[in-house]
């Protein structure tokens, strides 16, 4: 069992860019889906000279860990144990 994992995405998503977003997505420390409902908008970390925007907010965006089945395994084991 490992900590929640996001693979190569960890905070940035090409899929989000292709969909018209800024590419920045939330990072979660929980298994399963996480939606950043209360992230800052506008963000306070904008202004990279290689980007043509200054707002890196990810408010309203959702991510899912790639190893959510780890939690399912623990819950199933607990159920079997009684």
DSSP file (Angstrom, degrees, kcal/mol; ACC not computed):
  #  RESIDUE AA STRUCTURE BP1 BP2  ACC     N-H-->O    O-->H-N    N-H-->O    O-->H-N    TCO  KAPPA ALPHA  PHI   PSI    X-CA   Y-CA   Z-CA
    1    1 A X              0   0    0      0, 0.0     2,-0.3     0, 0.0    66,-0.0   0.000 360.0 360.0 360.0 131.8    0.0    0.0    0.0
    2    2 A X        -     0   0    0     65,-0.2     3,-0.1     1,-0.1    68,-0.1  -0.777 360.0 -83.5-123.8 168.6    1.4    3.4   -1.0
    3    3 A X  S    S-     0   0    0     -2,-0.3    -1,-0.1     1,-0.2    27,-0.1  -0.233  70.9 -68.0 -63.7 160.5    0.4    7.0   -0.5
    4    4 A X        -     0   0    0     25,-0.2     2,-0.4     1,-0.1    -1,-0.2  -0.276  62.1-155.8 -52.8 132.6   -2.2    8.4   -3.0
    5    5 A X        -     0   0    0     -3,-0.1    61,-2.9     1,-0.1    62,-0.5  -0.884  28.2-175.7-120.9 146.3   -0.4    8.6   -6.4
    6    6 A X    >   -     0   0    0     -2,-0.4     3,-1.6     1,-0.3     4,-0.3   0.251  32.9-143.8-119.1   8.5   -1.1   10.7   -9.5
    7    7 A X  T 3  S-     0   0    0      1,-0.3     3,-0.4     2,-0.2    -1,-0.3  -0.370  70.3 -20.4  62.8-138.6    1.5    9.2  -11.8
    8    8 A X  T 3  S+     0   0    0      1,-0.2    -1,-0.3    -2,-0.1     4,-0.1   0.553 128.4  75.5 -79.8  -7.6    3.1   11.7  -14.1
    9    9 A X    X   +     0   0    0     -3,-1.6     3,-4.3     2,-0.1    -1,-0.2   0.885  54.1 150.6 -74.2 -39.4    0.3   14.2  -13.6
   10   10 A X  T 3  S-     0   0    0     -3,-0.4    17,-0.1     1,-0.3     3,-0.1   0.526  87.8 -22.9  -0.6  70.5    1.2   15.4  -10.1
   11   11 A X  T 3  S+     0   0    0     15,-0.4    14,-1.4     1,-0.1     2,-0.4   0.271 129.2  70.1 102.1 -10.8   -0.1   18.9  -10.4
   12   12 A X  B <   -A   24   0A   0     -3,-4.3     2,-0.4    12,-0.2    12,-0.2  -1.000  54.9-169.9-142.2 140.1   -0.1   19.4  -14.2
   13   13 A X     >  -     0   0    0     10,-2.9     4,-1.5    -2,-0.4     3,-0.1  -0.974  20.3-162.9-136.8 120.5   -2.3   17.9  -16.9
   14   14 A X  H  > S+     0   0    0     -2,-0.4     4,-2.6     1,-0.2     5,-0.2   0.829  98.1  61.3 -64.9 -31.9   -1.8   18.1  -20.7
   15   15 A X  H  > S+     0   0    0      1,-0.2     4,-1.4     2,-0.2    -1,-0.2   0.883 101.9  51.3 -62.2 -37.7   -5.5   16.9  -20.9
   16   16 A X  H  4>S+     0   0    0      2,-0.2     5,-3.1     1,-0.2    -1,-0.2   0.899 109.9  49.3 -65.6 -40.2   -6.5   20.1  -19.1
   17   17 A X  H ><5S+     0   0    0     -4,-1.5     3,-2.0     1,-0.2    -2,-0.2   0.931 109.2  51.9 -62.7 -45.9   -4.5   22.2  -21.5
   18   18 A X  H 3<5S+     0   0    0     -4,-2.6    -1,-0.2     1,-0.3    -2,-0.2   0.800 107.1  54.3 -61.9 -28.5   -6.1   20.4  -24.5
   19   19 A X  T 3<5S-     0   0    0     -4,-1.4    -1,-0.3    -5,-0.2    -2,-0.2   0.372 129.5 -96.1 -87.1   5.2   -9.5   21.2  -23.0
   20   20 A X  T < 5S+     0   0    0     -3,-2.0    -3,-0.2     1,-0.2    -2,-0.1   0.493  84.9 125.4  96.8   3.9   -8.7   24.9  -22.8
   21   21 A X  S   <S-     0   0    0     -5,-3.1    -1,-0.2    -6,-0.2    37,-0.1  -0.182  74.6-105.4 -85.6-176.6   -7.6   25.0  -19.1
   22   22 A X        -     0   0    0     35,-0.2    -5,-0.1     2,-0.2     3,-0.1   0.501  51.4-115.4 -88.8  -4.6   -4.3   26.3  -17.7
   23   23 A X  S    S+     0   0    0      1,-0.3   -10,-2.9   -11,-0.1     2,-0.4   0.143  76.3 122.6  94.8 -19.9   -2.9   22.8  -17.1
   24   24 A X  B     +A   12   0A   0    -12,-0.2     2,-0.3    33,-0.2    -1,-0.3  -0.644  34.9 175.6 -84.4 130.3   -2.8   23.1  -13.3
   25   25 A X        -     0   0    0    -14,-1.4    34,-0.1    -2,-0.4    33,-0.1  -0.903  33.4 -93.2-129.0 156.8   -4.7   20.5  -11.3
   26   26 A X        -     0   0    0     32,-0.3     2,-0.4    -2,-0.3   -15,-0.4  -0.251  26.3-139.1 -69.6 158.1   -5.0   19.9   -7.6
   27   27 A X        -     0   0    0    -17,-0.1     2,-0.3   -16,-0.1    -1,-0.0  -0.970  23.2-162.3-112.8 132.7   -2.9   17.4   -5.7
   28   28 A X        -     0   0    0     -2,-0.4     6,-0.0     2,-0.1     8,-0.0  -0.872  26.3-155.6-119.6 149.7   -4.7   15.4   -3.1
   29   29 A X  S    S+     0   0    0     -2,-0.3     2,-0.3     2,-0.1   -25,-0.2   0.050  76.1  81.2-104.8  22.4   -3.6   13.4   -0.1
   30   30 A X  S    S-     0   0    0      2,-0.1    35,-0.2   -27,-0.1     2,-0.2  -0.897  82.1-110.7-124.7 157.4   -6.7   11.2   -0.2
   31   31 A X  S    S+     0   0    0     -2,-0.3     2,-0.1    33,-0.1    -2,-0.1  -0.515  80.6  18.2 -81.5 154.3   -7.6    8.2   -2.2
   32   32 A X  S    S-     0   0    0     -2,-0.2    33,-1.0    33,-0.1     2,-0.1  -0.419 110.5 -10.6  86.6-162.8  -10.4    8.5   -4.9
   33   33 A X  E     -B   64   0B   0     31,-0.2     2,-0.4    -2,-0.1    31,-0.2  -0.448  56.4-175.1 -76.0 144.0  -11.7   11.7   -6.4
   34   34 A X  E     -B   63   0B   0     29,-2.5    29,-2.4    -2,-0.1     2,-0.5  -0.985   6.3-164.8-138.7 129.5  -10.9   15.1   -5.0
   35   35 A X  E     -B   62   0B   0     -2,-0.4     2,-1.6    27,-0.2    27,-0.2  -0.962  21.8-133.1-114.5 129.3  -12.3   18.4   -6.2
   36   36 A X        +     0   0    0     25,-2.3    24,-3.6    -2,-0.5     3,-0.4  -0.610  40.0 159.9 -81.6  86.9  -10.6   21.7   -5.3
   37   37 A X  S    S+     0   0    0     -2,-1.6    -1,-0.2    22,-0.2    22,-0.1   0.771  72.5  35.7 -80.6 -26.9  -13.7   23.6   -4.2
   38   38 A X  S    S+     0   0    0     -3,-0.2    -1,-0.2     2,-0.0     3,-0.1   0.067  80.3 135.6-119.9  25.0  -11.9   26.2   -2.1
   39   39 A X        -     0   0    0     -3,-0.4     2,-0.1     1,-0.1    18,-0.1  -0.367  66.1 -88.8 -69.9 153.3   -8.7   26.9   -4.0
   40   40 A X        -     0   0    0     -2,-0.0    19,-0.4    18,-0.0    18,-0.3  -0.358  39.4-143.6 -63.8 139.0   -7.6   30.5   -4.4
   41   41 A X  S    S+     0   0    0      1,-0.4     2,-0.2    16,-0.1    14,-0.0  -0.816  92.8  30.9-147.5 105.7   -8.9   32.2   -7.5
   42   42 A X  S    S-     0   0    0     -2,-0.3    -1,-0.4     1,-0.1    13,-0.1   0.425 103.8-132.3 -78.8 159.8   -6.9   34.1   -8.6
   43   43 A X        -     0   0    0     -2,-0.2     3,-0.2    -3,-0.1    14,-0.1  -0.224   2.2-138.0 -72.3 167.4   -3.9   32.1   -7.6
   44   44 A X  S    S+     0   0    0      1,-0.1    -1,-0.1    12,-0.1    11,-0.1   0.317  92.2  67.4-107.0   7.0   -0.9   33.7   -5.9
   45   45 A X  S    S+     0   0    0      9,-0.0     3,-0.1     3,-0.0    -1,-0.1   0.071  72.1 117.7-116.8  24.8    1.8   31.8   -7.8
   46   46 A X        +     0   0    0      8,-0.2     8,-0.2    -3,-0.2     9,-0.1  -0.231  29.2  82.1 -83.9 176.1    1.3   33.2  -11.4
   47   47 A X        +     0   0    0      6,-0.6     2,-0.3     1,-0.3    -1,-0.1   0.655  42.1 160.9 106.8  18.7    3.8   35.1  -13.5
   48   48 A X    >   -     0   0    0      5,-0.3     3,-1.9     1,-0.1    -1,-0.3  -0.562  39.8-137.3 -69.1 129.9    6.1   32.5  -15.1
   49   49 A X  T 3  S+     0   0    0     -2,-0.3    -1,-0.1     1,-0.3    -2,-0.0   0.679 101.9  59.1 -65.0 -15.3    7.7   34.1  -18.1
   50   50 A X  T 3  S+     0   0    0      2,-0.0     2,-0.3     0, 0.0    -1,-0.3   0.487  97.4  72.6 -90.4  -3.0    7.2   30.9  -20.2
   51   51 A X  S <  S-     0   0    0     -3,-1.9    -4,-0.0     2,-0.1     0, 0.0  -0.859  71.2-144.7-112.4 147.9    3.4   31.0  -19.7
   52   52 A X  S    S+     0   0    0     -2,-0.3     2,-0.3     2,-0.0    -3,-0.1   0.120  82.1  57.7 -97.2  22.5    1.0   33.5  -21.4
   53   53 A X        -     0   0    0     -5,-0.2    -6,-0.6   -31,-0.1    -5,-0.3  -0.948  60.7-154.4-142.7 162.8   -1.3   33.7  -18.3
   54   54 A X  S    S+     0   0    0     -2,-0.3     2,-0.7    -8,-0.2    -8,-0.2   0.451  71.7  84.6-118.5  -4.0   -0.8   34.7  -14.7
   55   55 A X        +     0   0    0     -9,-0.1    -1,-0.1     1,-0.1   -11,-0.1  -0.876  43.2 173.3-106.7 108.2   -3.6   32.8  -12.9
   56   56 A X        +     0   0    0     -2,-0.7    -1,-0.1   -33,-0.1   -12,-0.1   0.114  27.1 148.2 -96.1  20.7   -2.7   29.2  -12.1
   57   57 A X        -     0   0    0      1,-0.1   -35,-0.2   -14,-0.1   -33,-0.2  -0.173  31.8-172.1 -59.1 148.5   -5.9   28.4  -10.1
   58   58 A X    >   +     0   0    0    -18,-0.3     3,-2.1     3,-0.1   -22,-0.4   0.062  30.7 149.6-124.2  21.5   -7.2   24.9  -10.2
   59   59 A X  T 3  S+     0   0    0    -19,-0.4   -22,-0.2     1,-0.3     3,-0.1  -0.320  70.4  15.7 -57.3 133.3  -10.5   25.7   -8.4
   60   60 A X  T 3  S+     0   0    0    -24,-3.6    -1,-0.3     1,-0.3     2,-0.2   0.344  96.2 124.9  85.5  -6.1  -13.3   23.4   -9.5
   61   61 A X    <   -     0   0    0     -3,-2.1   -25,-2.3   -25,-0.3     2,-0.4  -0.614  47.4-147.6 -89.5 150.0  -11.0   20.9  -11.1
   62   62 A X  E     -B   35   0B   0     -2,-0.2     2,-0.3   -27,-0.2   -27,-0.2  -0.920  13.3-175.2-120.4 140.1  -11.1   17.2  -10.0
   63   63 A X  E     -B   34   0B   0    -29,-2.4   -29,-2.5    -2,-0.4     2,-0.4  -0.932   9.5-155.3-127.6 156.1   -8.3   14.6   -9.9
   64   64 A X  E     -B   33   0B   0     -2,-0.3   -31,-0.2   -31,-0.2   -33,-0.1  -0.999  24.8-117.3-130.1 133.9   -8.5   10.9   -9.1
   65   65 A X    >   -     0   0    0    -33,-1.0     3,-0.7    -2,-0.4   -59,-0.2  -0.349  14.1-134.8 -68.4 150.4   -5.5    8.9   -7.7
   66   66 A X  T 3  S+     0   0    0    -61,-2.9     3,-0.2     1,-0.2   -60,-0.1   0.604 102.9  48.1 -81.1 -11.3   -4.1    6.1   -9.9
   67   67 A X  T >   +     0   0    0    -62,-0.5     3,-2.0     1,-0.1     4,-0.5  -0.138  63.8 131.2-121.1  38.8   -4.0    3.7   -6.9
   68   68 A X  T X>  +     0   0    0     -3,-0.7     4,-1.4     1,-0.3     3,-0.7   0.733  64.0  73.8 -61.5 -21.6   -7.4    4.2   -5.4
   69   69 A X  H 3> S+     0   0    0      1,-0.2     4,-2.3     2,-0.2    -1,-0.3   0.727  81.4  70.8 -66.8 -19.8   -7.7    0.4   -5.3
   70   70 A X  H <> S+     0   0    0     -3,-2.0     4,-1.8     2,-0.2    -1,-0.2   0.929 100.4  45.4 -59.7 -44.1   -5.2    0.4   -2.4
   71   71 A X  H <> S+     0   0    0     -3,-0.7     4,-2.6    -4,-0.5     5,-0.2   0.913 110.2  53.8 -65.7 -42.4   -7.9    1.9   -0.2
   72   72 A X  H  X S+     0   0    0     -4,-1.4     4,-2.5     1,-0.2    -1,-0.2   0.901 107.2  52.5 -58.1 -40.8  -10.5   -0.6   -1.5
   73   73 A X  H  X S+     0   0    0     -4,-2.3     4,-2.3     2,-0.2    -1,-0.2   0.911 110.0  47.6 -62.2 -43.8   -8.2   -3.4   -0.5
   74   74 A X  H  X S+     0   0    0     -4,-1.8     4,-2.4     2,-0.2    -2,-0.2   0.922 112.7  48.6 -64.1 -44.6   -7.8   -2.2    3.0
   75   75 A X  H  X S+     0   0    0     -4,-2.6     4,-2.0     1,-0.2    -2,-0.2   0.891 112.0  48.9 -64.4 -39.4  -11.5   -1.7    3.4
   76   76 A X  H  X S+     0   0    0     -4,-2.5     4,-2.1    -5,-0.2    -1,-0.2   0.904 111.0  50.2 -66.4 -40.7  -12.3   -5.2    2.1
   77   77 A X  H  X S+     0   0    0     -4,-2.3     4,-2.0     1,-0.2    -2,-0.2   0.909 110.0  51.0 -63.0 -41.6   -9.7   -6.7    4.4
   78   78 A X  H  X S+     0   0    0     -4,-2.4     4,-1.0     1,-0.2    -1,-0.2   0.891 108.9  51.3 -63.0 -39.8  -11.2   -4.9    7.4
   79   79 A X  H  < S+     0   0    0     -4,-2.0     3,-0.4     1,-0.2    -1,-0.2   0.903 109.9  48.9 -64.8 -41.3  -14.6   -6.2    6.5
   80   80 A X  H  < S+     0   0    0     -4,-2.1    -1,-0.2     1,-0.2    -2,-0.2   0.856 107.2  56.4 -66.0 -35.2  -13.4   -9.8    6.3
   81   81 A X  H  <        0   0    0     -4,-2.0    -1,-0.2    -5,-0.2    -2,-0.2   0.739 360.0 360.0 -70.8 -22.1  -11.7   -9.4    9.7
   82   82 A X     <        0   0    0     -4,-1.0    -3,-0.2    -3,-0.4    -2,-0.1   0.467 360.0 360.0  89.4 360.0  -15.0   -8.4   11.3
